[in-house]
Amino acid sequence: MLNIVSYIIGLIAIPFLIIGQIPFLGWSNIIWIIIPVIGAIVGQLSTSNGGRNFNLIIGAFMVLRLVLLGGI
């Protein structure tokens, strides 16, 4: 059950990831990085790894965008 909740949290984070890819809106990833982090924590509590890994990938894309373009 927690794995499904983790997937849902990850699906909620995807639109914020897409918005953060728009030029000059990358700073929004600083605010929204908390959503996949919470999803990864919930996924860690489940017996399966799928939801946790999904949220970690989304979070990695957000961090990669921040690192490469300096948060702009």
CHARMM-style PDB file with segment names, atoms N, HN, CA, C and O in Angstrom:
ATOM      1  N   MET     1       0.816  -1.189   0.000  1.00  0.00      PROA
ATOM      2  CA  MET     1       0.000   0.000   0.000  1.00  0.00      PROA
ATOM      3  C   MET     1       0.869   1.265   0.000  1.00  0.00      PROA
ATOM      4  O   MET     1       0.580   2.217  -0.725  1.00  0.00      PROA
ATOM      5  N   LEU     2       1.921   1.272   0.805  1.00  0.00      PROA
ATOM      6  HN  LEU     2       2.155   0.499   1.394  1.00  0.00      PROA
ATOM      7  CA  LEU     2       2.799   2.435   0.849  1.00  0.00      PROA
ATOM      8  C   LEU     2       3.531   2.641  -0.473  1.00  0.00      PROA
ATOM      9  O   LEU     2       3.873   3.768  -0.831  1.00  0.00      PROA
ATOM     10  N   ASN     3       3.768   1.548  -1.194  1.00  0.00      PROA
ATOM     11  HN  ASN     3       3.490   0.633  -0.903  1.00  0.00      PROA
ATOM     12  CA  ASN     3       4.421   1.664  -2.494  1.00  0.00      PROA
ATOM     13  C   ASN     3       3.527   2.413  -3.481  1.00  0.00      PROA
ATOM     14  O   ASN     3       4.017   3.223  -4.267  1.00  0.00      PROA
ATOM     15  N   ILE     4       2.232   2.150  -3.447  1.00  0.00      PROA
ATOM     16  HN  ILE     4       1.834   1.491  -2.808  1.00  0.00      PROA
ATOM     17  CA  ILE     4       1.288   2.848  -4.315  1.00  0.00      PROA
ATOM     18  C   ILE     4       1.215   4.323  -3.940  1.00  0.00      PROA
ATOM     19  O   ILE     4       1.171   5.189  -4.813  1.00  0.00      PROA
ATOM     20  N   VAL     5       1.203   4.605  -2.650  1.00  0.00      PROA
ATOM     21  HN  VAL     5       1.240   3.902  -1.940  1.00  0.00      PROA
ATOM     22  CA  VAL     5       1.199   6.000  -2.184  1.00  0.00      PROA
ATOM     23  C   VAL     5       2.464   6.711  -2.653  1.00  0.00      PROA
ATOM     24  O   VAL     5       2.413   7.878  -3.041  1.00  0.00      PROA
ATOM     25  N   SER     6       3.586   6.019  -2.620  1.00  0.00      PROA
ATOM     26  HN  SER     6       3.627   5.071  -2.304  1.00  0.00      PROA
ATOM     27  CA  SER     6       4.843   6.601  -3.070  1.00  0.00      PROA
ATOM     28  C   SER     6       4.805   6.904  -4.559  1.00  0.00      PROA
ATOM     29  O   SER     6       5.286   7.954  -4.986  1.00  0.00      PROA
ATOM     30  N   TYR     7       4.246   6.007  -5.350  1.00  0.00      PROA
ATOM     31  HN  TYR     7       3.856   5.154  -5.003  1.00  0.00      PROA
ATOM     32  CA  TYR     7       4.082   6.267  -6.790  1.00  0.00      PROA
ATOM     33  C   TYR     7       3.189   7.490  -7.029  1.00  0.00      PROA
ATOM     34  O   TYR     7       3.483   8.312  -7.897  1.00  0.00      PROA
ATOM     35  N   ILE     8       2.115   7.608  -6.273  1.00  0.00      PROA
ATOM     36  HN  ILE     8       1.876   6.940  -5.569  1.00  0.00      PROA
ATOM     37  CA  ILE     8       1.204   8.739  -6.432  1.00  0.00      PROA
ATOM     38  C   ILE     8       1.909  10.046  -6.092  1.00  0.00      PROA
ATOM     39  O   ILE     8       1.728  11.047  -6.784  1.00  0.00      PROA
ATOM     40  N   ILE     9       2.707  10.041  -5.034  1.00  0.00      PROA
ATOM     41  HN  ILE     9       2.854   9.227  -4.471  1.00  0.00      PROA
ATOM     42  CA  ILE     9       3.471  11.238  -4.677  1.00  0.00      PROA
ATOM     43  C   ILE     9       4.445  11.577  -5.801  1.00  0.00      PROA
ATOM     44  O   ILE     9       4.629  12.752  -6.121  1.00  0.00      PROA
ATOM     45  N   GLY    10       5.064  10.574  -6.399  1.00  0.00      PROA
ATOM     46  HN  GLY    10       4.914   9.620  -6.139  1.00  0.00      PROA
ATOM     47  CA  GLY    10       5.966  10.809  -7.519  1.00  0.00      PROA
ATOM     48  C   GLY    10       5.245  11.378  -8.726  1.00  0.00      PROA
ATOM     49  O   GLY    10       5.780  12.245  -9.418  1.00  0.00      PROA
ATOM     50  N   LEU    11       4.036  10.899  -8.985  1.00  0.00      PROA
ATOM     51  HN  LEU    11       3.601  10.195  -8.423  1.00  0.00      PROA
ATOM     52  CA  LEU    11       3.253  11.431 -10.106  1.00  0.00      PROA
ATOM     53  C   LEU    11       2.840  12.876  -9.855  1.00  0.00      PROA
ATOM     54  O   LEU    11       2.712  13.660 -10.795  1.00  0.00      PROA
ATOM     55  N   ILE    12       2.633  13.224  -8.602  1.00  0.00      PROA
ATOM     56  HN  ILE    12       2.736  12.587  -7.839  1.00  0.00      PROA
ATOM     57  CA  ILE    12       2.337  14.617  -8.265  1.00  0.00      PROA
ATOM     58  C   ILE    12       3.563  15.493  -8.490  1.00  0.00      PROA
ATOM     59  O   ILE    12       3.427  16.661  -8.854  1.00  0.00      PROA
ATOM     60  N   ALA    13       4.757  14.949  -8.279  1.00  0.00      PROA
ATOM     61  HN  ALA    13       4.868  14.000  -7.983  1.00  0.00      PROA
ATOM     62  CA  ALA    13       5.991  15.728  -8.424  1.00  0.00      PROA
ATOM     63  C   ALA    13       6.388  15.956  -9.881  1.00  0.00      PROA
ATOM     64  O   ALA    13       7.128  16.897 -10.168  1.00  0.00      PROA
ATOM     65  N   ILE    14       5.922  15.128 -10.798  1.00  0.00      PROA
ATOM     66  HN  ILE    14       5.321  14.364 -10.565  1.00  0.00      PROA
ATOM     67  CA  ILE    14       6.330  15.245 -12.203  1.00  0.00      PROA
ATOM     68  C   ILE    14       5.944  16.592 -12.832  1.00  0.00      PROA
ATOM     69  O   ILE    14       6.781  17.173 -13.522  1.00  0.00      PROA
ATOM     70  N   PRO    15       4.726  17.124 -12.637  1.00  0.00      PROA
ATOM     71  CA  PRO    15       4.446  18.444 -13.227  1.00  0.00      PROA
ATOM     72  C   PRO    15       5.369  19.541 -12.705  1.00  0.00      PROA
ATOM     73  O   PRO    15       5.736  20.448 -13.452  1.00  0.00      PROA
ATOM     74  N   PHE    16       5.746  19.467 -11.436  1.00  0.00      PROA
ATOM     75  HN  PHE    16       5.448  18.730 -10.829  1.00  0.00      PROA
ATOM     76  CA  PHE    16       6.668  20.457 -10.881  1.00  0.00      PROA
ATOM     77  C   PHE    16       8.061  20.298 -11.484  1.00  0.00      PROA
ATOM     78  O   PHE    16       8.776  21.282 -11.671  1.00  0.00      PROA
ATOM     79  N   LEU    17       8.441  19.075 -11.783  1.00  0.00      PROA
ATOM     80  HN  LEU    17       7.860  18.275 -11.630  1.00  0.00      PROA
ATOM     81  CA  LEU    17       9.711  18.828 -12.468  1.00  0.00      PROA
ATOM     82  C   LEU    17       9.686  19.449 -13.860  1.00  0.00      PROA
ATOM     83  O   LEU    17      10.663  20.069 -14.279  1.00  0.00      PROA
ATOM     84  N   ILE    18       8.594  19.291 -14.568  1.00  0.00      PROA
ATOM     85  HN  ILE    18       7.800  18.787 -14.228  1.00  0.00      PROA
ATOM     86  CA  ILE    18       8.472  19.845 -15.920  1.00  0.00      PROA
ATOM     87  C   ILE    18       8.480  21.374 -15.875  1.00  0.00      PROA
ATOM     88  O   ILE    18       9.122  22.012 -16.709  1.00  0.00      PROA
ATOM     89  N   ILE    19       7.783  21.959 -14.922  1.00  0.00      PROA
ATOM     90  HN  ILE    19       7.262  21.441 -14.244  1.00  0.00      PROA
ATOM     91  CA  ILE    19       7.783  23.421 -14.783  1.00  0.00      PROA
ATOM     92  C   ILE    19       9.190  23.919 -14.483  1.00  0.00      PROA
ATOM     93  O   ILE    19       9.588  24.978 -14.968  1.00  0.00      PROA
ATOM     94  N   GLY    20       9.939  23.175 -13.698  1.00  0.00      PROA
ATOM     95  HN  GLY    20       9.616  22.314 -13.304  1.00  0.00      PROA
ATOM     96  CA  GLY    20      11.301  23.567 -13.352  1.00  0.00      PROA
ATOM     97  C   GLY    20      12.275  23.494 -14.514  1.00  0.00      PROA
ATOM     98  O   GLY    20      13.380  24.029 -14.421  1.00  0.00      PROA
ATOM     99  N   GLN    21      11.895  22.847 -15.603  1.00  0.00      PROA
ATOM    100  HN  GLN    21      10.998  22.413 -15.679  1.00  0.00      PROA
ATOM    101  CA  GLN    21      12.762  22.755 -16.774  1.00  0.00      PROA
ATOM    102  C   GLN    21      12.653  23.983 -17.671  1.00  0.00      PROA
ATOM    103  O   GLN    21      13.488  24.182 -18.553  1.00  0.00      PROA
ATOM    104  N   ILE    22      11.638  24.800 -17.455  1.00  0.00      PROA
ATOM    105  HN  ILE    22      10.959  24.638 -16.739  1.00  0.00      PROA
ATOM    106  CA  ILE    22      11.453  26.013 -18.254  1.00  0.00      PROA
ATOM    107  C   ILE    22      12.529  27.017 -17.837  1.00  0.00      PROA
ATOM    108  O   ILE    22      12.793  27.169 -16.644  1.00  0.00      PROA
ATOM    109  N   PRO    23      13.153  27.702 -18.795  1.00  0.00      PROA
ATOM    110  CA  PRO    23      14.182  28.689 -18.440  1.00  0.00      PROA
ATOM    111  C   PRO    23      13.651  29.737 -17.453  1.00  0.00      PROA
ATOM    112  O   PRO    23      12.509  30.185 -17.555  1.00  0.00      PROA
ATOM    113  N   PHE    24      14.487  30.104 -16.522  1.00  0.00      PROA
ATOM    114  HN  PHE    24      15.414  29.741 -16.439  1.00  0.00      PROA
ATOM    115  CA  PHE    24      14.213  31.079 -15.462  1.00  0.00      PROA
ATOM    116  C   PHE    24      13.196  30.594 -14.434  1.00  0.00      PROA
ATOM    117  O   PHE    24      12.800  31.366 -13.560  1.00  0.00      PROA
ATOM    118  N   LEU    25      12.769  29.354 -14.514  1.00  0.00      PROA
ATOM    119  HN  LEU    25      13.091  28.727 -15.224  1.00  0.00      PROA
ATOM    120  CA  LEU    25      11.907  28.788 -13.479  1.00  0.00      PROA
ATOM    121  C   LEU    25      12.588  27.620 -12.762  1.00  0.00      PROA
ATOM    122  O   LEU    25      11.946  26.893 -12.003  1.00  0.00      PROA
ATOM    123  N   GLY    26      13.873  27.446 -13.004  1.00  0.00      PROA
ATOM    124  HN  GLY    26      14.394  28.036 -13.621  1.00  0.00      PROA
ATOM    125  CA  GLY    26      14.605  26.370 -12.355  1.00  0.00      PROA
ATOM    126  C   GLY    26      14.683  26.516 -10.849  1.00  0.00      PROA
ATOM    127  O   GLY    26      14.821  25.526 -10.131  1.00  0.00      PROA
ATOM    128  N   TRP    27      14.595  27.754 -10.363  1.00  0.00      PROA
ATOM    129  HN  TRP    27      14.484  28.559 -10.946  1.00  0.00      PROA
ATOM    130  CA  TRP    27      14.624  27.990  -8.930  1.00  0.00      PROA
ATOM    131  C   TRP    27      13.450  27.311  -8.224  1.00  0.00      PROA
ATOM    132  O   TRP    27      13.524  27.038  -7.026  1.00  0.00      PROA
ATOM    133  N   SER    28      12.370  27.039  -8.956  1.00  0.00      PROA
ATOM    134  HN  SER    28      12.310  27.261  -9.929  1.00  0.00      PROA
ATOM    135  CA  SER    28      11.216  26.392  -8.332  1.00  0.00      PROA
ATOM    136  C   SER    28      11.542  24.964  -7.879  1.00  0.00      PROA
ATOM    137  O   SER    28      10.872  24.421  -7.000  1.00  0.00      PROA
ATOM    138  N   ASN    29      12.573  24.358  -8.481  1.00  0.00      PROA
ATOM    139  HN  ASN    29      13.117  24.799  -9.195  1.00  0.00      PROA
ATOM    140  CA  ASN    29      12.976  23.014  -8.047  1.00  0.00      PROA
ATOM    141  C   ASN    29      13.506  23.026  -6.622  1.00  0.00      PROA
ATOM    142  O   ASN    29      13.434  22.012  -5.927  1.00  0.00      PROA
ATOM    143  N   ILE    30      14.043  24.171  -6.174  1.00  0.00      PROA
ATOM    144  HN  ILE    30      14.101  24.995  -6.738  1.00  0.00      PROA
ATOM    145  CA  ILE    30      14.503  24.263  -4.791  1.00  0.00      PROA
ATOM    146  C   ILE    30      13.326  24.084  -3.838  1.00  0.00      PROA
ATOM    147  O   ILE    30      13.455  23.444  -2.794  1.00  0.00      PROA
ATOM    148  N   ILE    31      12.194  24.644  -4.200  1.00  0.00      PROA
ATOM    149  HN  ILE    31      12.089  25.164  -5.048  1.00  0.00      PROA
ATOM    150  CA  ILE    31      10.997  24.557  -3.358  1.00  0.00      PROA
ATOM    151  C   ILE    31      10.353  23.175  -3.456  1.00  0.00      PROA
ATOM    152  O   ILE    31       9.940  22.602  -2.448  1.00  0.00      PROA
ATOM    153  N   TRP    32      10.272  22.646  -4.675  1.00  0.00      PROA
ATOM    154  HN  TRP    32      10.608  23.112  -5.494  1.00  0.00      PROA
ATOM    155  CA  TRP    32       9.497  21.423  -4.907  1.00  0.00      PROA
ATOM    156  C   TRP    32      10.294  20.139  -4.739  1.00  0.00      PROA
ATOM    157  O   TRP    32       9.733  19.054  -4.890  1.00  0.00      PROA
ATOM    158  N   ILE    33      11.580  20.226  -4.433  1.00  0.00      PROA
ATOM    159  HN  ILE    33      12.035  21.108  -4.310  1.00  0.00      PROA
ATOM    160  CA  ILE    33      12.382  19.015  -4.239  1.00  0.00      PROA
ATOM    161  C   ILE    33      11.886  18.204  -3.034  1.00  0.00      PROA
ATOM    162  O   ILE    33      12.169  17.011  -2.927  1.00  0.00      PROA
ATOM    163  N   ILE    34      11.158  18.845  -2.145  1.00  0.00      PROA
ATOM    164  HN  ILE    34      10.928  19.814  -2.232  1.00  0.00      PROA
ATOM    165  CA  ILE    34      10.664  18.166  -0.951  1.00  0.00      PROA
ATOM    166  C   ILE    34       9.628  17.084  -1.294  1.00  0.00      PROA
ATOM    167  O   ILE    34       9.490  16.109  -0.555  1.00  0.00      PROA
ATOM    168  N   ILE    35       8.900  17.249  -2.408  1.00  0.00      PROA
ATOM    169  HN  ILE    35       9.012  18.040  -3.008  1.00  0.00      PROA
ATOM    170  CA  ILE    35       7.854  16.273  -2.756  1.00  0.00      PROA
ATOM    171  C   ILE    35       8.450  14.900  -3.061  1.00  0.00      PROA
ATOM    172  O   ILE    35       7.996  13.919  -2.472  1.00  0.00      PROA
ATOM    173  N   PRO    36       9.459  14.770  -3.965  1.00  0.00      PROA
ATOM    174  CA  PRO    36      10.015  13.432  -4.170  1.00  0.00      PROA
ATOM    175  C   PRO    36      10.792  12.910  -2.963  1.00  0.00      PROA
ATOM    176  O   PRO    36      10.938  11.698  -2.801  1.00  0.00      PROA
ATOM    177  N   VAL    37      11.290  13.804  -2.120  1.00  0.00      PROA
ATOM    178  HN  VAL    37      11.172  14.788  -2.251  1.00  0.00      PROA
ATOM    179  CA  VAL    37      11.972  13.345  -0.900  1.00  0.00      PROA
ATOM    180  C   VAL    37      10.962  12.666   0.029  1.00  0.00      PROA
ATOM    181  O   VAL    37      11.233  11.602   0.585  1.00  0.00      PROA
ATOM    182  N   ILE    38       9.806  13.289   0.186  1.00  0.00      PROA
ATOM    183  HN  ILE    38       9.586  14.153  -0.266  1.00  0.00      PROA
ATOM    184  CA  ILE    38       8.751  12.672   1.001  1.00  0.00      PROA
ATOM    185  C   ILE    38       8.301  11.353   0.375  1.00  0.00      PROA
ATOM    186  O   ILE    38       8.073  10.374   1.087  1.00  0.00      PROA
ATOM    187  N   GLY    39       8.172  11.323  -0.957  1.00  0.00      PROA
ATOM    188  HN  GLY    39       8.357  12.117  -1.535  1.00  0.00      PROA
ATOM    189  CA  GLY    39       7.799  10.083  -1.645  1.00  0.00      PROA
ATOM    190  C   GLY    39       8.826   8.986  -1.458  1.00  0.00      PROA
ATOM    191  O   GLY    39       8.469   7.817  -1.315  1.00  0.00      PROA
ATOM    192  N   ALA    40      10.113   9.357  -1.458  1.00  0.00      PROA
ATOM    193  HN  ALA    40      10.402  10.307  -1.575  1.00  0.00      PROA
ATOM    194  CA  ALA    40      11.162   8.359  -1.243  1.00  0.00      PROA
ATOM    195  C   ALA    40      11.121   7.823   0.187  1.00  0.00      PROA
ATOM    196  O   ALA    40      11.369   6.640   0.419  1.00  0.00      PROA
ATOM    197  N   ILE    41      10.812   8.689   1.134  1.00  0.00      PROA
ATOM    198  HN  ILE    41      10.611   9.650   0.946  1.00  0.00      PROA
ATOM    199  CA  ILE    41      10.705   8.233   2.528  1.00  0.00      PROA
ATOM    200  C   ILE    41       9.529   7.274   2.686  1.00  0.00      PROA
ATOM    201  O   ILE    41       9.648   6.241   3.346  1.00  0.00      PROA
ATOM    202  N   VAL    42       8.402   7.613   2.084  1.00  0.00      PROA
ATOM    203  HN  VAL    42       8.305   8.452   1.547  1.00  0.00      PROA
ATOM    204  CA  VAL    42       7.239   6.717   2.139  1.00  0.00      PROA
ATOM    205  C   VAL    42       7.554   5.414   1.424  1.00  0.00      PROA
ATOM    206  O   VAL    42       7.176   4.343   1.900  1.00  0.00      PROA
ATOM    207  N   GLY    43       8.245   5.486   0.279  1.00  0.00      PROA
ATOM    208  HN  GLY    43       8.552   6.356  -0.108  1.00  0.00      PROA
ATOM    209  CA  GLY    43       8.622   4.276  -0.449  1.00  0.00      PROA
ATOM    210  C   GLY    43       9.605   3.411   0.314  1.00  0.00      PROA
ATOM    211  O   GLY    43       9.607   2.189   0.162  1.00  0.00      PROA
ATOM    212  N   GLN    44      10.440   4.033   1.134  1.00  0.00      PROA
ATOM    213  HN  GLN    44      10.438   5.025   1.257  1.00  0.00      PROA
ATOM    214  CA  GLN    44      11.385   3.275   1.951  1.00  0.00      PROA
ATOM    215  C   GLN    44      10.660   2.449   3.008  1.00  0.00      PROA
ATOM    216  O   GLN    44      11.141   1.389   3.409  1.00  0.00      PROA
ATOM    217  N   LEU    45       9.511   2.929   3.455  1.00  0.00      PROA
ATOM    218  HN  LEU    45       9.120   3.790   3.129  1.00  0.00      PROA
ATOM    219  CA  LEU    45       8.749   2.211   4.478  1.00  0.00      PROA
ATOM    220  C   LEU    45       8.002   1.004   3.922  1.00  0.00      PROA
ATOM    221  O   LEU    45       7.563   0.149   4.691  1.00  0.00      PROA
ATOM    222  N   SER    46       7.849   0.918   2.594  1.00  0.00      PROA
ATOM    223  HN  SER    46       8.205   1.613   1.970  1.00  0.00      PROA
ATOM    224  CA  SER    46       7.138  -0.212   2.004  1.00  0.00      PROA
ATOM    225  C   SER    46       8.099  -1.385   1.781  1.00  0.00      PROA
ATOM    226  O   SER    46       9.315  -1.241   1.908  1.00  0.00      PROA
ATOM    227  N   THR    47       7.541  -2.521   1.456  1.00  0.00      PROA
ATOM    228  HN  THR    47       6.554  -2.638   1.354  1.00  0.00      PROA
ATOM    229  CA  THR    47       8.363  -3.709   1.255  1.00  0.00      PROA
ATOM    230  C   THR    47       8.963  -3.763  -0.146  1.00  0.00      PROA
ATOM    231  O   THR    47       9.911  -4.512  -0.385  1.00  0.00      PROA
ATOM    232  N   SER    48       8.426  -2.983  -1.067  1.00  0.00      PROA
ATOM    233  HN  SER    48       7.657  -2.374  -0.874  1.00  0.00      PROA
ATOM    234  CA  SER    48       8.911  -2.963  -2.443  1.00  0.00      PROA
ATOM    235  C   SER    48       9.746  -1.711  -2.685  1.00  0.00      PROA
ATOM    236  O   SER    48       9.601  -0.719  -1.970  1.00  0.00      PROA
ATOM    237  N   ASN    49      10.621  -1.753  -3.692  1.00  0.00      PROA
ATOM    238  HN  ASN    49      10.739  -2.559  -4.273  1.00  0.00      PROA
ATOM    239  CA  ASN    49      11.527  -0.647  -3.962  1.00  0.00      PROA
ATOM    240  C   ASN    49      11.085   0.246  -5.111  1.00  0.00      PROA
ATOM    241  O   ASN    49      11.717   1.274  -5.353  1.00  0.00      PROA
ATOM    242  N   GLY    50      10.040  -0.101  -5.817  1.00  0.00      PROA
ATOM    243  HN  GLY    50       9.526  -0.936  -5.621  1.00  0.00      PROA
ATOM    244  CA  GLY    50       9.658   0.622  -7.026  1.00  0.00      PROA
ATOM    245  C   GLY    50       9.313   2.078  -6.793  1.00  0.00      PROA
ATOM    246  O   GLY    50       9.825   2.948  -7.498  1.00  0.00      PROA
ATOM    247  N   GLY    51       8.467   2.367  -5.831  1.00  0.00      PROA
ATOM    248  HN  GLY    51       8.051   1.660  -5.258  1.00  0.00      PROA
ATOM    249  CA  GLY    51       8.059   3.739  -5.563  1.00  0.00      PROA
ATOM    250  C   GLY    51       9.211   4.590  -5.072  1.00  0.00      PROA
ATOM    251  O   GLY    51       9.335   5.757  -5.445  1.00  0.00      PROA
ATOM    252  N   ARG    52      10.053   4.008  -4.236  1.00  0.00      PROA
ATOM    253  HN  ARG    52       9.953   3.061  -3.933  1.00  0.00      PROA
ATOM    254  CA  ARG    52      11.219   4.739  -3.737  1.00  0.00      PROA
ATOM    255  C   ARG    52      12.153   5.093  -4.879  1.00  0.00      PROA
ATOM    256  O   ARG    52      12.613   6.231  -4.975  1.00  0.00      PROA
ATOM    257  N   ASN    53      12.436   4.131  -5.743  1.00  0.00      PROA
ATOM    258  HN  ASN    53      12.062   3.207  -5.664  1.00  0.00      PROA
ATOM    259  CA  ASN    53      13.335   4.386  -6.868  1.00  0.00      PROA
ATOM    260  C   ASN    53      12.754   5.415  -7.833  1.00  0.00      PROA
ATOM    261  O   ASN    53      13.491   6.243  -8.368  1.00  0.00      PROA
ATOM    262  N   PHE    54      11.460   5.372  -8.060  1.00  0.00      PROA
ATOM    263  HN  PHE    54      10.861   4.699  -7.625  1.00  0.00      PROA
ATOM    264  CA  PHE    54      10.790   6.334  -8.934  1.00  0.00      PROA
ATOM    265  C   PHE    54      10.966   7.756  -8.399  1.00  0.00      PROA
ATOM    266  O   PHE    54      11.280   8.672  -9.159  1.00  0.00      PROA
ATOM    267  N   ASN    55      10.767   7.936  -7.111  1.00  0.00      PROA
ATOM    268  HN  ASN    55      10.512   7.192  -6.494  1.00  0.00      PROA
ATOM    269  CA  ASN    55      10.920   9.250  -6.506  1.00  0.00      PROA
ATOM    270  C   ASN    55      12.378   9.687  -6.474  1.00  0.00      PROA
ATOM    271  O   ASN    55      12.660  10.876  -6.616  1.00  0.00      PROA
ATOM    272  N   LEU    56      13.294   8.772  -6.294  1.00  0.00      PROA
ATOM    273  HN  LEU    56      13.065   7.806  -6.179  1.00  0.00      PROA
ATOM    274  CA  LEU    56      14.705   9.137  -6.317  1.00  0.00      PROA
ATOM    275  C   LEU    56      15.139   9.603  -7.700  1.00  0.00      PROA
ATOM    276  O   LEU    56      15.966  10.507  -7.818  1.00  0.00      PROA
ATOM    277  N   ILE    57      14.590   8.999  -8.742  1.00  0.00      PROA
ATOM    278  HN  ILE    57      13.918   8.265  -8.646  1.00  0.00      PROA
ATOM    279  CA  ILE    57      14.912   9.434 -10.106  1.00  0.00      PROA
ATOM    280  C   ILE    57      14.357  10.837 -10.356  1.00  0.00      PROA
ATOM    281  O   ILE    57      15.046  11.679 -10.932  1.00  0.00      PROA
ATOM    282  N   ILE    58      13.138  11.093  -9.934  1.00  0.00      PROA
ATOM    283  HN  ILE    58      12.578  10.409  -9.466  1.00  0.00      PROA
ATOM    284  CA  ILE    58      12.551  12.425 -10.102  1.00  0.00      PROA
ATOM    285  C   ILE    58      13.374  13.458  -9.331  1.00  0.00      PROA
ATOM    286  O   ILE    58      13.662  14.536  -9.850  1.00  0.00      PROA
ATOM    287  N   GLY    59      13.746  13.133  -8.110  1.00  0.00      PROA
ATOM    288  HN  GLY    59      13.512  12.257  -7.688  1.00  0.00      PROA
ATOM    289  CA  GLY    59      14.572  14.040  -7.321  1.00  0.00      PROA
ATOM    290  C   GLY    59      15.939  14.259  -7.937  1.00  0.00      PROA
ATOM    291  O   GLY    59      16.482  15.361  -7.865  1.00  0.00      PROA
ATOM    292  N   ALA    60      16.502  13.221  -8.542  1.00  0.00      PROA
ATOM    293  HN  ALA    60      16.060  12.326  -8.601  1.00  0.00      PROA
ATOM    294  CA  ALA    60      17.813  13.356  -9.188  1.00  0.00      PROA
ATOM    295  C   ALA    60      17.727  14.303 -10.385  1.00  0.00      PROA
ATOM    296  O   ALA    60      18.645  15.091 -10.609  1.00  0.00      PROA
ATOM    297  N   PHE    61      16.641  14.239 -11.154  1.00  0.00      PROA
ATOM    298  HN  PHE    61      15.895  13.598 -10.971  1.00  0.00      PROA
ATOM    299  CA  PHE    61      16.467  15.167 -12.269  1.00  0.00      PROA
ATOM    300  C   PHE    61      16.362  16.606 -11.775  1.00  0.00      PROA
ATOM    301  O   PHE    61      16.917  17.520 -12.385  1.00  0.00      PROA
ATOM    302  N   MET    62      15.649  16.804 -10.667  1.00  0.00      PROA
ATOM    303  HN  MET    62      15.198  16.062 -10.172  1.00  0.00      PROA
ATOM    304  CA  MET    62      15.527  18.153 -10.113  1.00  0.00      PROA
ATOM    305  C   MET    62      16.880  18.687  -9.652  1.00  0.00      PROA
ATOM    306  O   MET    62      17.229  19.834  -9.930  1.00  0.00      PROA
ATOM    307  N   VAL    63      17.633  17.855  -8.952  1.00  0.00      PROA
ATOM    308  HN  VAL    63      17.350  16.923  -8.726  1.00  0.00      PROA
ATOM    309  CA  VAL    63      18.942  18.282  -8.466  1.00  0.00      PROA
ATOM    310  C   VAL    63      19.898  18.507  -9.631  1.00  0.00      PROA
ATOM    311  O   VAL    63      20.678  19.459  -9.610  1.00  0.00      PROA
ATOM    312  N   LEU    64      19.850  17.652 -10.641  1.00  0.00      PROA
ATOM    313  HN  LEU    64      19.216  16.879 -10.657  1.00  0.00      PROA
ATOM    314  CA  LEU    64      20.711  17.806 -11.801  1.00  0.00      PROA
ATOM    315  C   LEU    64      20.433  19.130 -12.507  1.00  0.00      PROA
ATOM    316  O   LEU    64      21.367  19.805 -12.940  1.00  0.00      PROA
ATOM    317  N   ARG    65      19.180  19.504 -12.625  1.00  0.00      PROA
ATOM    318  HN  ARG    65      18.421  18.956 -12.273  1.00  0.00      PROA
ATOM    319  CA  ARG    65      18.821  20.793 -13.244  1.00  0.00      PROA
ATOM    320  C   ARG    65      19.380  21.949 -12.430  1.00  0.00      PROA
ATOM    321  O   ARG    65      19.877  22.927 -12.989  1.00  0.00      PROA
ATOM    322  N   LEU    66      19.299  21.837 -11.111  1.00  0.00      PROA
ATOM    323  HN  LEU    66      18.895  21.042 -10.657  1.00  0.00      PROA
ATOM    324  CA  LEU    66      19.816  22.902 -10.251  1.00  0.00      PROA
ATOM    325  C   LEU    66      21.332  23.010 -10.342  1.00  0.00      PROA
ATOM    326  O   LEU    66      21.876  24.114 -10.383  1.00  0.00      PROA
ATOM    327  N   VAL    67      22.013  21.877 -10.372  1.00  0.00      PROA
ATOM    328  HN  VAL    67      21.571  20.980 -10.339  1.00  0.00      PROA
ATOM    329  CA  VAL    67      23.475  21.873 -10.404  1.00  0.00      PROA
ATOM    330  C   VAL    67      23.997  22.383 -11.722  1.00  0.00      PROA
ATOM    331  O   VAL    67      24.917  23.202 -11.744  1.00  0.00      PROA
ATOM    332  N   LEU    68      23.434  21.921 -12.827  1.00  0.00      PROA
ATOM    333  HN  LEU    68      22.687  21.256 -12.809  1.00  0.00      PROA
ATOM    334  CA  LEU    68      23.967  22.284 -14.134  1.00  0.00      PROA
ATOM    335  C   LEU    68      23.729  23.746 -14.506  1.00  0.00      PROA
ATOM    336  O   LEU    68      24.576  24.368 -15.147  1.00  0.00      PROA
ATOM    337  N   LEU    69      22.602  24.287 -14.115  1.00  0.00      PROA
ATOM    338  HN  LEU    69      21.914  23.781 -13.594  1.00  0.00      PROA
ATOM    339  CA  LEU    69      22.278  25.640 -14.534  1.00  0.00      PROA
ATOM    340  C   LEU    69      22.302  26.643 -13.393  1.00  0.00      PROA
ATOM    341  O   LEU    69      21.829  27.767 -13.559  1.00  0.00      PROA
ATOM    342  N   GLY    70      22.824  26.277 -12.272  1.00  0.00      PROA
ATOM    343  HN  GLY    70      23.208  25.364 -12.138  1.00  0.00      PROA
ATOM    344  CA  GLY    70      22.996  27.227 -11.185  1.00  0.00      PROA
ATOM    345  C   GLY    70      21.710  27.702 -10.541  1.00  0.00      PROA
ATOM    346  O   GLY    70      21.706  28.763  -9.917  1.00  0.00      PROA
ATOM    347  N   GLY    71      20.634  26.974 -10.663  1.00  0.00      PROA
ATOM    348  HN  GLY    71      20.637  26.112 -11.171  1.00  0.00      PROA
ATOM    349  CA  GLY    71      19.381  27.348 -10.018  1.00  0.00      PROA
ATOM    350  C   GLY    71      18.608  28.446 -10.710  1.00  0.00      PROA
ATOM    351  O   GLY    71      17.666  28.992 -10.134  1.00  0.00      PROA
ATOM    352  N   ILE    72      18.984  28.788 -11.943  1.00  0.00      PROA
ATOM    353  HN  ILE    72      19.749  28.345 -12.411  1.00  0.00      PROA
ATOM    354  CA  ILE    72      18.269  29.858 -12.653  1.00  0.00      PROA
ATOM    355  C   ILE    72      17.238  29.232 -13.569  1.00  0.00      PROA
ATOM    356  OT1 ILE    72      16.517  29.946 -14.267  1.00  0.00      PROA
TER     357      ILE     72
END
